[in-house]
Amino acid sequence: MAASGSTYPDPFGPRHRQLVDFKGLTGKPETLTPASVADDDPDARTGAVLQMMERWDAININVGGTNTLRFNAERIIPREPSEDDDAFRRRVFHSVLPPYVQRLAAQATGTILRRGVHLEGGDEEYWREWAEDVTGDGTPLNEFCRKTLVDALLYGHSSVIVDFDAGDAPATLAEEVALNRKPYLTSINAQQVRGWRTVGNRSQAPLTQVRYHEVVSIPEGQFGEELVEQICVLTPIGYQRWRKQSPRVQANAGWEMVEEGTHTAGEIPFVTVYSNRLATLYSKPPLEEVAHLSIAYTQRFTDYMNSLHVGSMPLLTLRGFDPDIGQESLGLSVNKAILLPPDGEASIVSPPSDSYQEQLRCLTTLEEQISSLGISALAKQNITNTAAESKRLDRIDSDSIMAIISQDLERAVGDILRIAGKYVGKEPPKVTIPSDFENRLLDGNQITAMLQLQMQNQISQSTLLRILKEGEVIPPYVDVDEEILRTKDEMDADLENELRSAQAFQDLEMEAAQENEGGVTSGDAAGGSGTGSNTLPTPLRPGKHAD
């Protein structure tokens, strides 16, 4: 079936779906519901959430990958005017969406968390054990922070709930030890949050209420399950859980509060990590423009692949050839020949290669733009002397961006441990995230310069070792302080051995000198005795011990 026209979107058309007025009734419509219209709907999104959803669209397309691209092909890869269904499906079939955005976010996260999260102080044994499993399913703290930071880089922010299964209070210490209750963390993506309120309704203020959406699985029968939508409402003193009623139970399914309770955190146990904060729980994805460039790359790549598929195969043209005379069908292979009349001619027609080169040059330009705008691409290092200064200047902006993100992650992990410490009555540790992305690999000339400074007593041995360790000349597992103590002990031992060797050598020299000088320096001969000679006895002169 032929298409009636193109499907290019109207950039000046309506940007939102038609909103539904419930007129005071609760329930979830098929379209997005603003909280200003349905003030009794716990699933209603606030205006700030609706604004952020527009910016999340390009990110969601990139995160969804090729399957999302093909599913939304009419919108992302518009149909050309008069393009029939078969041609459009063939063009979509060759389309792919490279994972540029996800890779940039993962590389930036790996750069920031290269050395992990360090915990110092507090009840170190307790927090060290807790950091090995922070979710209750074996996820360590470093891995949890990595996933949270990737989401924050993609969507602008990501949140964490610090929860604690209070249950019945244990009667004895033995019961407490047996229960082994620990705080656990739950990730909340930015797209799950439906709305929030702050102190004084200010844009930058602590939260007084937050609502987020989740889907829970309820077992049914022996093997079945039912997926139920759920809205959780958190306040500084308690929580509520609202569930969507099943359509099988009620025709006009609405929301029903199924659980309500209190918590002991003393604040909303909801911590957010930001990568590009604009206000409380309001942000802008830092990789949004990279996401649009990635979509543009996919569109150009789709056209390029379609051009290769349609136009790269050469076309045989025949002149003076009549297929009705002598040949019933025409085919090309190594075992076939075409019989042409004397005035006939055969030739191969192929498109000029310049057209493909222009498309390929456009793709290369888009790749360079994606690479130059990506956070992790800016963090690449070139340790050659020629490009050292230019690379240093290029990294200033990226280091400042990642430094801000690293500091915010450090702040968020500190808040998480502070709330978790309230639950269990433990002093929280101090959280540090080494700024490894600010370090530079040292080349040979820099290492030589540092060694000369240390030999001239311009820097200490400790400073030299730390510089070499940060420059990745010394492995990260080497402890600088322990290494200084070891070298000092070895130097003391070497000095003691040298002194012993010198003393032994001096003693040997003295003994040799005494043997060479004879008996004039000791014994009775030194006092003038005539029997003190060391000469051998002769008939005319008896020896020293003669009778």
Secondary structure as GFF3:
##gff-version 3
##sequence-region A 1 547
A	DSSP	alpha_helix	47	71	.	.	.	ID=ss1
A	DSSP	alpha_helix	73	76	.	.	.	ID=ss2
A	DSSP	alpha_helix	85	93	.	.	.	ID=ss3
A	DSSP	alpha_helix	100	112	.	.	.	ID=ss4
A	DSSP	beta_strand	118	120	.	.	.	ID=ss5
A	DSSP	alpha_helix	124	131	.	.	.	ID=ss6
A	DSSP	alpha_helix	141	155	.	.	.	ID=ss7
A	DSSP	beta_strand	157	163	.	.	.	ID=ss8
A	DSSP	alpha_helix	173	179	.	.	.	ID=ss9
A	DSSP	beta_strand	184	189	.	.	.	ID=ss10
A	DSSP	three_ten_helix	190	192	.	.	.	ID=ss11
A	DSSP	beta_strand	193	198	.	.	.	ID=ss12
A	DSSP	three_ten_helix	199	201	.	.	.	ID=ss13
A	DSSP	beta_strand	207	220	.	.	.	ID=ss14
A	DSSP	beta_strand	224	234	.	.	.	ID=ss15
A	DSSP	beta_strand	238	244	.	.	.	ID=ss16
A	DSSP	beta_strand	255	262	.	.	.	ID=ss17
A	DSSP	beta_strand	270	274	.	.	.	ID=ss18
A	DSSP	beta_strand	277	279	.	.	.	ID=ss19
A	DSSP	beta_strand	282	283	.	.	.	ID=ss20
A	DSSP	alpha_helix	288	311	.	.	.	ID=ss21
A	DSSP	beta_strand	315	319	.	.	.	ID=ss22
A	DSSP	beta_strand	345	349	.	.	.	ID=ss23
A	DSSP	alpha_helix	353	373	.	.	.	ID=ss24
A	DSSP	alpha_helix	375	378	.	.	.	ID=ss25
A	DSSP	alpha_helix	388	424	.	.	.	ID=ss26
A	DSSP	beta_strand	430	432	.	.	.	ID=ss27
A	DSSP	three_ten_helix	436	438	.	.	.	ID=ss28
A	DSSP	alpha_helix	444	455	.	.	.	ID=ss29
A	DSSP	alpha_helix	461	470	.	.	.	ID=ss30
A	DSSP	alpha_helix	480	517	.	.	.	ID=ss31
A	DSSP	alpha_helix	523	526	.	.	.	ID=ss32
###
